[in-house]
Each structure stands twice: as C-alpha cells, then as structure tokens.
Amino acid sequence: MLKLHDVIKTYDGKSQVTALAGINLAIKAGEMVAIMGPSGSGKSTLLNLLGGLDIPTSGQVVVAGKDLAGESEKGRSLFRRSQISYIFQAYHLMPTLKVNQNVALPLHLAGISAKEISRKVAQALQEVGLEARGNHLPDELSGGERQRVAIARALVTDAPLLLADEPTGNLDTARGKEILELLKKINQERGTTIVIVTHDHNAASACARLIKLRDGLVEGDSALPPGGAA
C-alpha cells in the first residue's frame, strides 16, 4: 500500500531545514500503524507526503502503486479523492452544515448521484453510531460525536487509506478510547489501511505496529502486541 524509498524533504528559508533525512519505509495494505516522535521529528511532514499534500525533495513516495512524487498537483488531488481519506484533531466540520451534509461533502465533490449519496451517508452514519444525529449541527454534538462525524466523512468515499492526525488530541480519555475502538473496528472489518500520527501512547497502543521518528529518520519500527504498551 505505502512505500517510501530514500525520501528526503528540506525546506528553504534563512537556512535550510531538513525535515526528513532519508526515510525508507513500507506499510502493507490492511495494517494499522502509529507514527510517534518528538516535535520536529518529521511526523507531520511524513503524513503530508503519504497523503500527497506535498512532494519530497528527493526519493519516491509510492501509494497504491502510484509514485506521488512524480505527479502534478492536479494529479495528486484526483488521486486523493478516491484513494485517501483524513481525520484531524480539530474535526474540520462545516459549522453551518448538518451532520449528514458534512458527511456528504466529499461525495458531492466527486459528482456522485443524490440517491447514491443518501445511501452512502446513511450507511456511514450507522457505522459510527450516529444514524439518529444526521439532522443536528456540529455545535449540538459532543467532541466525541464530532470526531465520529469526521470518521463517517472519511469512510463515505470507501478510500483504502485513512490518515489520522492526532485523532484523540481534543478528547478526554473515555471518548478517545471510543474513537480508537471505532478505528480498530474499521481496520478489521473494512480492511482499511490506517496510519495514525500521535503523541498519545494510548492511541499508539491501539495499533499493531509502531514507527518512531527522530531527527527526520526512523529510530524504531516494531510490532505491538494486542493492547500492548507503546
């Protein structure tokens, strides 16, 4: 599903900053992987490259057989639309749209028929346990419910890769645990490849594999036992 070969990413400014210093990494389809590391280790840069939001200075970033480093911005955008979905710490819901409208947004952008949108939105909301909240606005929901809406929006496109950036960062321990259990269920039942960037050891422990970054390099890469400590 994902393969990075000799990936280097630098940023030019008053002085050149190296965010990734030569990453070699492979993630198989269906894996649920956590990426951890201190601030400045390259986690966010790596996630942006995996999602095609940025391209490396050198090296290959291959997602589902396509080298995103060689794609144009338009090409990467079209690829993301069908192959990659996202969950963010801040939910990024449209406050003036109801839950079902928020979930439907990526389908409208893809030109899906109204009938199919209705079916897919209903299915996604049922999957995250929010079928009764479709006509509510985001401000009428708890933080955990908002993150479930964001997950439903990610699921509705049936993308095989889900990238999550601190998905439990705005939630208390109990709500965070619920979200992690939901992501594990999605991984197991749908076979969705899930990559979570996190500072939360509980979130990392929900995954089957932990990749640790430091100074733009892979410092560790290990399998985690079910329910094991990260």
C-alpha positions as CSV (number, residue, x, y, z in Angstrom):
1,M,0.0,0.0,0.0
2,L,2.7,2.5,1.0
3,K,6.4,2.6,0.2
4,L,9.0,5.3,0.8
5,H,12.4,5.0,-0.7
6,D,15.3,7.3,0.3
7,V,12.8,10.1,1.0
8,I,14.4,13.5,1.8
9,K,12.4,16.6,2.4
10,T,14.1,20.0,3.0
11,Y,12.6,23.5,3.4
12,D,14.5,26.6,2.3
13,G,14.4,29.8,4.3
14,K,17.0,31.9,6.0
15,S,18.7,28.5,6.5
16,Q,17.8,25.1,5.0
17,V,15.8,22.8,7.3
18,T,15.8,19.1,6.8
19,A,12.5,17.6,7.9
20,L,13.1,14.1,6.6
21,A,16.7,12.9,6.2
22,G,16.3,9.7,4.1
23,I,13.3,7.6,5.1
24,N,12.9,4.0,3.9
25,L,9.6,2.5,4.9
26,A,6.9,0.1,3.8
27,I,3.4,-0.3,5.1
28,K,1.2,-3.2,3.9
29,A,-2.4,-2.9,2.8
30,G,-4.7,-3.5,5.9
31,E,-2.1,-2.5,8.5
32,M,-2.9,-0.2,11.4
33,V,0.2,1.8,12.2
34,A,1.1,4.5,14.7
35,I,3.8,7.1,14.0
36,M,5.3,8.8,17.1
37,G,8.2,11.1,17.8
38,P,9.1,14.3,19.5
39,S,8.2,17.7,18.0
40,G,10.3,18.4,14.9
41,S,10.9,14.7,14.2
42,G,9.2,14.8,10.9
43,K,5.8,13.2,11.7
44,S,3.6,15.8,10.1
45,T,5.9,16.1,7.0
46,L,5.7,12.3,6.6
47,L,1.9,12.4,6.8
48,N,1.7,15.2,4.3
49,L,3.9,13.2,1.9
50,L,1.8,10.0,2.3
51,G,-1.3,12.0,1.6
52,G,0.1,13.7,-1.5
53,L,-0.3,17.1,0.1
54,D,3.4,17.7,-0.5
55,I,6.2,16.1,-2.5
56,P,9.7,15.1,-1.4
57,T,12.8,17.0,-2.3
58,S,14.1,13.6,-3.5
59,G,13.1,10.0,-3.3
60,Q,9.9,8.0,-4.0
61,V,6.6,8.0,-2.2
62,V,4.5,5.2,-3.6
63,V,0.9,4.9,-2.6
64,A,-1.3,2.1,-4.0
65,G,1.3,1.6,-6.8
66,K,1.5,5.3,-7.8
67,D,4.6,7.4,-7.2
68,L,3.1,10.6,-5.9
69,A,6.5,12.4,-6.2
70,G,6.1,12.3,-10.0
71,E,2.5,13.5,-10.1
72,S,1.3,17.1,-10.7
73,E,-0.6,18.9,-8.0
74,K,-3.8,18.2,-10.0
75,G,-2.9,14.5,-10.4
76,R,-2.3,14.2,-6.7
77,S,-5.6,15.9,-5.9
78,L,-7.5,13.5,-8.2
79,F,-5.7,10.5,-6.6
80,R,-6.5,11.7,-3.1
81,R,-10.2,12.0,-3.9
82,S,-10.6,8.2,-4.4
83,Q,-7.7,6.7,-2.5
84,I,-7.1,8.7,0.7
85,S,-9.3,10.0,3.5
86,Y,-8.3,12.0,6.5
87,I,-9.2,12.6,10.2
88,F,-7.9,15.6,12.0
89,Q,-7.6,16.6,15.6
90,A,-9.8,19.7,15.1
91,Y,-12.5,17.7,13.2
92,H,-12.8,20.4,10.4
93,L,-16.6,20.2,10.1
94,M,-18.5,22.9,8.4
95,P,-20.4,24.6,11.3
96,T,-23.4,25.7,9.2
97,L,-24.0,22.3,7.7
98,K,-25.9,19.5,9.4
99,V,-24.1,16.2,10.2
100,N,-25.5,14.4,7.1
101,Q,-24.4,17.4,4.9
102,N,-20.9,17.3,6.3
103,V,-20.6,13.6,5.6
104,A,-21.9,14.1,2.1
105,L,-19.4,16.8,1.1
106,P,-16.7,14.6,-0.5
107,L,-19.3,12.7,-2.5
108,H,-20.7,15.9,-3.9
109,L,-17.2,16.9,-4.9
110,A,-16.9,13.6,-6.7
111,G,-20.1,14.1,-8.7
112,I,-22.0,11.1,-7.1
113,S,-25.7,11.0,-7.7
114,A,-28.1,12.2,-5.0
115,K,-29.6,8.8,-4.5
116,E,-26.2,7.2,-4.0
117,I,-25.1,10.0,-1.7
118,S,-28.1,9.4,0.5
119,R,-27.4,5.7,0.7
120,K,-23.7,6.1,1.5
121,V,-24.2,8.8,4.1
122,A,-26.8,6.7,5.9
123,Q,-24.5,3.7,5.9
124,A,-21.5,5.7,7.2
125,L,-23.5,7.3,10.0
126,Q,-24.9,3.9,11.0
127,E,-21.3,2.5,11.1
128,V,-20.2,5.2,13.5
129,G,-23.3,5.0,15.6
130,L,-24.8,8.4,14.7
131,E,-27.7,7.5,12.5
132,A,-30.0,9.5,14.8
133,R,-27.9,12.6,14.7
134,G,-27.9,13.3,10.9
135,N,-30.0,16.5,11.2
136,H,-28.0,18.1,14.0
137,L,-25.4,20.8,13.6
138,P,-21.9,20.2,14.8
139,D,-22.3,22.7,17.7
140,E,-25.1,20.4,19.0
141,L,-22.7,17.4,19.4
142,S,-20.1,16.4,21.9
143,G,-16.4,16.3,20.9
144,G,-16.5,12.5,20.6
145,E,-19.6,12.8,18.4
146,R,-17.9,15.4,16.2
147,Q,-14.9,13.1,15.7
148,R,-17.3,10.3,14.7
149,V,-18.8,12.6,12.1
150,A,-15.3,13.2,10.8
151,I,-14.7,9.5,10.7
152,A,-18.0,9.0,8.8
153,R,-17.0,11.6,6.3
154,A,-13.7,9.7,5.8
155,L,-15.5,6.4,5.4
156,V,-18.1,7.6,2.9
157,T,-15.7,7.6,-0.1
158,D,-14.6,4.0,0.6
159,A,-10.9,5.1,0.3
160,P,-8.5,2.2,1.1
161,L,-6.1,4.5,3.0
162,L,-7.1,6.5,6.1
163,L,-4.6,9.1,7.5
164,A,-5.3,10.3,11.1
165,D,-3.5,13.3,12.6
166,E,-3.9,13.3,16.4
167,P,-7.4,11.9,16.2
168,T,-7.8,11.8,20.0
169,G,-6.0,15.0,20.7
170,N,-9.1,17.0,21.6
171,L,-10.9,14.3,23.5
172,D,-10.9,13.1,27.1
173,T,-9.7,9.6,27.9
174,A,-13.0,7.9,27.7
175,R,-14.1,9.5,24.4
176,G,-10.6,8.9,23.0
177,K,-10.9,5.2,23.8
178,E,-14.2,5.0,22.0
179,I,-12.7,6.6,18.9
180,L,-9.7,4.2,18.9
181,E,-12.1,1.2,19.2
182,L,-14.0,2.5,16.3
183,L,-10.9,2.9,14.2
184,K,-9.8,-0.6,15.1
185,K,-13.2,-1.9,14.0
186,I,-12.9,-0.1,10.7
187,N,-9.5,-1.6,10.2
188,Q,-10.6,-5.1,11.0
189,E,-14.0,-5.1,9.2
190,R,-13.2,-3.0,6.2
191,G,-9.5,-3.8,5.8
192,T,-8.7,-0.1,5.6
193,T,-5.1,0.8,6.0
194,I,-4.8,3.3,8.8
195,V,-1.8,5.4,9.7
196,I,-2.1,7.5,12.9
197,V,0.3,10.3,13.8
198,T,0.1,10.8,17.5
199,H,1.7,11.9,20.8
200,D,-0.9,9.7,22.7
201,H,0.6,6.4,23.9
202,N,-3.0,5.0,24.2
203,A,-3.6,5.8,20.5
204,A,-0.4,4.1,19.6
205,S,-1.2,1.1,21.7
206,A,-4.4,0.6,19.6
207,C,-2.3,-0.1,16.6
208,A,-0.5,-3.3,15.6
209,R,2.8,-1.5,14.7
210,L,4.7,1.5,16.0
211,I,7.1,3.6,13.9
212,K,9.3,6.0,15.9
213,L,10.8,9.0,14.2
214,R,13.7,11.2,15.5
215,D,15.5,14.0,13.6
216,G,13.9,13.0,10.3
217,L,14.9,9.3,10.5
218,V,13.2,6.1,11.5
219,E,14.5,5.4,15.0
220,G,12.4,2.3,15.6
221,D,9.9,0.1,13.9
222,S,8.3,-2.7,15.8
223,A,5.1,-4.8,16.1
224,L,2.9,-4.2,19.1
225,P,1.0,-7.0,20.9
226,P,-2.8,-6.6,21.2
227,G,-3.4,-4.0,23.9
228,G,0.4,-3.7,24.4
229,A,2.2,-0.5,25.6
230,A,3.7,1.7,23.0
